[in-house]
Amino acid sequence: MSNDAALNLAELSLKNGDPSGAERVLTQTWPDFARAPADAQHTMAMVRMAQGRPADSVRVMRGAVSAEPNALRHHIGLGHILTEIGDHNGAIEAYTAAARIDQTWPGLLVVLSQAYYITERFADAERVARQANASPTSSTWEALSNALRAQGKAQEALSAADEALKLNREDPNAAHAKAAALMELKRPQDALAIFDELRSRGIDLPILAMNRGAALEALGRKADAKAAYEEAARRWPNLPHLQDRVAAARKRV
């Protein structure tokens, strides 16, 4: 079997939910895996993630980066792995390295902006989102909206969210960004209408549940807010700060 055929078979096994089969193909083709080509190491990193071995996944993907430092996909792959395991500062480094090679790769600057946002480097998140908007999509506008809102620029955040929705009226992230901006602008009724519409579409995320509770609370619907928080707490018991919100809501009813 050729190297290309082995890679294709390993990727197919992985796609079909058989990481052990993918590993078997890779190790049979390259018994001394430390000498395997970068693409094989990249695939093995994905295998390790599928096997629940994130530390090994990071190590192997770093090997792919070292083997082909100018290959964009390895830096992006490393960034995605680090994001998934919560190492957002590491993800920023990986995505920044990728951007030095080609920042026009679809979605790259968006995920970099999101990583800055998660680490509360909001000015950097805004800067990168504006760079991404050289080729605007609903995702680039949504990233900009979030970064602006986090800096207290609520009206600009609302405008950015509206631009995102102009490009994709069905984008739930853009709709949520608009509702979040409306909350900052003290328009909870308008925000609640969006949160409820998203729920009617089957969007079911912890952040949506929390923000919907906040909108109900801002409208003085304390019992409804308490019920919303408690439902979210039951469903996502490990969500940061949610238990504190539930306790506070109980006191206010």
Long-range contacts (C-beta under 8 A, 24 or more apart in sequence): 1-29, 3-29, 3-37, 3-40, 6-40, 7-39, 7-40, 7-43, 10-40, 10-43, 10-47, 11-43, 14-43, 14-46, 14-47, 14-50, 19-47, 19-50, 19-51, 20-51, 22-47, 22-50, 23-47, 23-51, 34-63, 37-67, 38-63, 38-64, 38-65, 38-67, 38-68, 38-71, 38-74, 39-64, 41-67, 42-73, 42-74, 42-77, 45-77, 45-78, 45-81, 46-77, 49-81, 49-84, 54-81, 54-84, 54-85, 57-81, 58-82, 58-85, 65-97, 70-101, 72-98, 72-101, 72-102, 72-105, 75-101, 76-105, 76-108, 79-111, 79-112, 79-115, 80-111, 83-111, 83-115, 88-115, 88-118, 88-119, 89-119, 91-115, 92-116, 92-119, 103-131, 104-135, 107-139, 109-140, 110-137, 110-139, 110-140, 110-143, 113-143, 113-144, 113-147, 114-143, 114-146, 116-147, 117-143, 117-146, 117-147, 117-150, 120-150, 122-147, 122-150, 122-151, 123-147, 123-151, 125-150, 126-151, 136-163, 136-167, 137-167, 137-168, 138-164, 138-165, 138-167, 138-168, 138-171, 138-173, 138-174, 139-164, 139-171, 139-173, 140-164, 141-167, 141-174, 142-171, 142-173, 142-174, 142-177, 145-174, 145-177, 145-178, 145-181, 146-177, 146-180, 149-177, 149-180, 149-181, 149-184, 152-184, 154-181, 154-184, 154-185, 155-181, 155-185, 157-181, 157-184, 158-182, 158-185, 172-198, 172-201, 172-203, 176-207, 176-208, 176-211, 179-211, 179-215, 180-211, 183-211, 183-214, 183-215, 183-218, 186-218, 188-214, 188-215, 188-216, 188-218, 188-219, 189-215, 189-219, 191-215, 192-216, 192-219, 206-232, 206-235, 206-236, 206-239, 206-242, 209-235, 209-236, 210-239, 210-242, 210-245, 213-245, 213-249, 217-249, 217-252, 222-249, 222-252, 222-253, 223-253, 225-249, 226-250, 226-252, 226-253
